[in-house]
């Protein structure tokens, strides 16, 4: 379970990829915790760290 913690608490410095999101959603659903805040935090941190890449561009 502790393996999930960095994905939920880290604001930066961790890779944003499909597995990260899947892990976070799975964890949230199981914990029935404040998913919206955690998802928002992860989304915002991803926006800060990901270089803009537009699909098909």
Order of alpha helices (4+ residues) and beta strands (2+ residues): alpha-alpha-alpha
